[in-house]
Amino acid sequence: MEEKGMPLIGDKFPEMTVQTTHGMMTLPEAFKGQWFILFSHPADFTPVCTTEFYAFQQRYDEFREMNTELIGLSIDQVFSHIKWTEWIGENLDEEIEFPIIADHGDVANTLGLIHSGAGSSTVRAVFFVDPESTIRAILYYPAELGRNFDEFLRMIKGFQTADKQGVAIPANWPNNELFGDDVILPPASNEEAAAERRGKEECLDWWLCHVPVDE
């Protein structure tokens, strides 16, 4: 099968019908009006992937509180997904509640998840998709490094704050070394606005101003 280039940040998530552990689903329509995170893993019944699924499920309620759904994916049969999630429930006492796509390679090819050197396994990729079905972020991890799921929560909160307030999110937010949990205003777009900002307490300069998060 010929590999395709993956979609990019700012693209619409490709339309596709997929088989999952929750039955057939059409993406992105199934999550219309919601954020969703699609994440691929190399294979079922593997050590790092097991810790990742456990970590995602542990935070699932927090994601749902932010109107965000989860969906996993690997090139495994649905029967393998079911047996693996059963094992997690029986041995780790955590029921995996989100769906997992059983892919034969078509979805992985469409999203660009099979890279040179990865064989037929999907890499550890993460797609963040907003309620308008626009891809907002794409992350990649190597096989040997498990993902940081608290960062995914931070990213969703940051995206939603940025969208709501029309601001940018500083490094390490909400624990930024300069501004704490404040957010950053867009730079002034004309000389008058720039002059108004100079000397203000919340501005280090006309192009670097911070404000509290709207509650």
C-alpha positions in Angstrom: 0.0 0.0 0.0 1.4 3.4 -1.0 2.0 5.6 2.0 0.4 9.0 2.1 1.6 12.2 3.7 -0.1 12.9 7.0 -2.5 15.8 7.4 -1.0 19.0 8.9 -1.9 21.3 11.7 -4.8 23.5 10.5 -6.2 20.9 8.1 -9.6 19.3 8.6 -9.4 15.9 10.1 -10.0 13.4 7.2 -13.4 11.8 7.0 -13.3 8.0 7.6 -15.4 5.1 8.8 -13.6 2.9 11.3 -14.2 -0.3 13.2 -13.8 0.2 16.9 -14.3 -1.6 20.2 -17.5 0.4 20.4 -18.7 -0.6 17.0 -18.5 1.2 13.7 -17.9 5.0 13.9 -17.6 7.8 11.4 -14.9 10.4 12.1 -14.8 13.2 12.7 -18.7 13.2 12.7 -18.9 11.0 15.8 -17.3 13.8 17.9 -19.1 16.7 16.3 -19.1 19.7 18.6 -16.5 18.2 20.9 -12.7 18.2 21.1 -11.2 14.7 20.6 -7.7 13.2 20.9 -6.8 10.4 18.5 -3.7 8.5 19.6 -2.0 5.6 18.0 0.1 3.0 19.8 2.5 0.4 18.2 0.6 -2.8 19.4 -1.7 -4.3 22.0 -0.2 -6.4 24.8 3.0 -4.3 24.9 4.5 -2.9 28.2 4.7 0.9 27.4 1.4 1.0 25.6 -0.3 -0.7 28.6 1.0 2.0 30.9 -0.3 4.6 28.5 -3.8 3.3 28.2 -4.0 3.0 32.0 -2.8 6.6 32.3 -5.4 7.9 29.7 -8.2 6.1 31.5 -7.1 7.5 34.9 -7.6 11.0 33.4 -10.7 10.2 31.2 -13.1 12.1 33.5 -10.9 15.2 33.4 -10.9 15.1 29.6 -14.7 14.7 29.5 -15.1 17.6 31.9 -13.4 19.7 29.2 -15.7 18.4 26.4 -12.9 16.2 25.1 -13.2 12.5 23.9 -10.5 10.0 23.4 -10.0 7.3 20.7 -7.1 4.9 20.4 -5.7 3.1 17.3 -3.3 0.4 16.3 -3.0 -2.1 13.5 -4.5 -4.9 15.5 -7.8 -6.8 15.1 -10.7 -5.7 17.2 -10.6 -9.1 19.1 -7.0 -8.3 20.2 -8.2 -4.8 21.5 -11.0 -6.5 23.4 -8.8 -9.1 25.0 -6.1 -6.5 25.9 -8.6 -4.1 27.5 -10.1 -7.1 29.4 -6.6 -7.9 30.7 -6.1 -4.3 31.8 -9.4 -4.5 33.7 -8.7 -7.8 35.3 -5.1 -7.2 36.2 -4.8 -3.4 36.7 -8.4 -2.8 37.9 -9.1 -0.1 35.3 -11.8 -0.4 32.7 -10.9 1.2 29.4 -14.0 3.2 28.5 -12.9 4.9 25.3 -13.0 3.3 21.9 -10.0 1.8 20.1 -9.8 1.7 16.3 -9.0 -1.7 14.8 -7.0 -0.7 11.7 -5.8 -2.8 8.8 -3.5 0.0 7.6 -5.9 2.3 5.8 -6.3 4.7 8.7 -2.6 4.6 9.6 -1.8 5.4 5.9 -4.3 8.3 5.7 -2.9 9.9 8.9 0.8 9.1 8.1 1.3 6.9 11.1 3.6 4.3 9.6 7.2 5.7 9.4 10.3 4.3 7.9 11.8 1.8 10.3 8.6 1.2 12.1 7.7 -1.9 10.1 3.9 -2.3 9.9 3.4 -0.9 13.4 2.0 2.6 14.0 4.3 5.1 15.8 3.1 6.9 19.0 1.2 9.8 17.5 -1.3 12.1 19.0 -3.8 14.3 17.1 -5.7 17.1 18.9 -8.9 18.0 17.0 -11.2 20.8 17.9 -15.1 21.0 17.7 -14.8 22.3 14.1 -12.9 19.2 13.1 -9.7 21.2 12.7 -6.4 19.5 13.7 -4.8 21.8 16.2 -1.7 19.8 17.2 0.2 16.7 16.3 2.8 15.0 18.5 5.1 12.1 17.9 7.0 9.9 20.3 9.5 7.1 19.7 8.7 3.5 20.7 10.9 3.6 23.8 9.4 6.8 25.4 5.9 6.8 26.9 3.8 9.9 26.6 3.1 12.6 29.3 -0.7 12.6 29.7 -0.8 15.6 32.1 0.6 17.6 29.2 -2.4 16.6 27.0 -4.7 17.9 29.7 -2.7 21.1 29.8 -2.8 21.4 26.0 -6.6 21.1 25.9 -7.0 23.6 28.6 -4.6 25.9 26.9 -6.3 25.6 23.5 -9.7 26.3 25.0 -8.4 29.3 27.0 -6.7 30.7 23.9 -9.8 30.3 21.8 -12.1 31.8 24.4 -9.9 34.8 25.3 -8.1 35.4 22.0 -4.7 35.1 23.7 -1.6 33.0 23.5 -0.3 30.6 26.1 3.2 31.1 27.6 5.8 28.4 28.3 5.0 26.0 31.1 1.6 27.5 31.7 -0.1 27.7 34.1 3.2 27.8 36.0 5.1 30.2 33.7 8.4 31.5 35.2 7.6 35.1 34.3 3.8 35.4 34.5 2.5 32.5 36.6 -0.9 31.5 35.3 -1.5 34.7 33.2 -1.8 34.5 29.5 -0.3 36.7 26.7 -2.0 39.3 24.6 -1.4 39.4 20.9 1.2 42.1 20.0 -0.1 45.5 19.2 -0.9 45.8 15.5 -0.5 49.6 15.0 1.6 52.4 16.4 -1.3 53.9 18.5 -2.0 50.6 20.2 1.8 50.1 20.8 2.1 53.6 22.4 -0.8 52.9 24.7 0.8 49.7 26.0 4.2 51.3 26.8 4.6 51.8 30.5 1.6 49.7 31.6 2.2 47.5 34.6 1.2 44.3 32.8 3.4 45.1 29.8 7.2 44.5 29.6 7.0 46.2 26.3 4.4 47.0 23.6 4.7 43.5 22.2 4.8 41.6 25.5 1.8 42.0 27.7 0.1 39.5 30.0 -3.4 39.4 31.6 -5.2 37.1 34.0 -7.3 34.2 32.6 -11.0 35.0 32.4 -13.0 33.0 34.9 
